[in-house]
Amino acid sequence: MADPGKDRQTLVEQTAGAFRPRDPHGRILAHPAWHDLDDAGRVEAFTVTERLRAMEAALDPEGLSTTARAVLARIRGAGPRE
């Protein structure tokens, strides 16, 4: 039987990552793993995401996270449109 704690950890890590699927119109969707988490798992994923984005921004010369860079790229029209 699968370890539920490990499955939850995997879902949290997937949700906290930068990848977000898009619909056919280019709209950003929630990561599929988000829907498989319970409320406590979603809070944990949010907390992990906040920490990751803060670390990314601290390492970036302009102080931007990957999310901030992706948003700016889309605003400027230079972002990928999948």
C-alpha positions in Angstrom: 0.0 0.0 0.0 1.2 3.5 -0.8 2.4 5.7 2.0 -0.2 8.5 2.3 2.3 10.9 3.8 4.6 10.5 0.9 1.8 10.9 -1.6 0.8 14.1 0.2 4.4 15.3 0.1 4.6 14.7 -3.6 1.3 16.6 -4.2 2.5 19.5 -2.1 5.8 19.6 -4.0 4.0 19.5 -7.4 1.6 22.2 -6.3 4.5 24.4 -5.0 6.4 24.2 -8.3 6.3 26.8 -10.9 4.6 24.8 -13.6 0.9 25.6 -14.3 -1.1 24.1 -17.1 -2.9 26.3 -19.5 -6.3 25.8 -21.2 -6.6 26.0 -25.0 -7.0 29.8 -24.7 -3.8 30.3 -22.8 -5.4 30.9 -19.4 -3.4 29.6 -16.4 -5.1 26.8 -14.5 -4.5 25.4 -11.0 -2.0 22.5 -10.9 -4.0 19.2 -11.0 -2.3 18.2 -7.7 -4.0 21.1 -6.0 -7.4 19.4 -6.3 -6.0 16.2 -4.8 -5.0 17.9 -1.5 -7.2 18.4 1.5 -7.5 21.8 3.1 -4.5 21.2 5.4 -2.4 20.1 2.4 -3.4 23.2 0.5 -2.3 25.4 3.4 1.0 23.5 3.5 1.4 23.9 -0.3 0.8 27.6 0.0 3.3 28.0 2.8 5.9 26.0 0.8 5.2 28.1 -2.3 5.7 31.4 -0.3 9.1 30.2 1.0 10.2 29.0 -2.5 9.3 32.3 -4.2 11.1 34.2 -1.4 14.2 32.1 -1.9 14.0 32.6 -5.7 13.7 36.3 -5.3 16.6 36.5 -2.9 18.8 34.7 -5.5 17.7 36.8 -8.4 19.7 40.0 -9.3 16.5 42.0 -9.7 14.8 40.4 -6.7 12.1 38.6 -8.8 10.7 35.2 -8.3 10.0 32.8 -11.2 6.3 33.7 -10.9 7.1 37.5 -11.1 9.3 36.9 -14.2 6.6 34.8 -15.8 3.9 37.4 -15.1 6.1 40.2 -16.4 6.9 38.2 -19.6 3.2 37.7 -20.3 2.5 41.4 -19.7 5.3 42.3 -22.1 4.1 39.8 -24.6 7.3 37.8 -24.5 6.1 34.8 -22.5 5.5 31.4 -23.9 1.9 30.7 -25.0 1.3 27.0 -24.7 
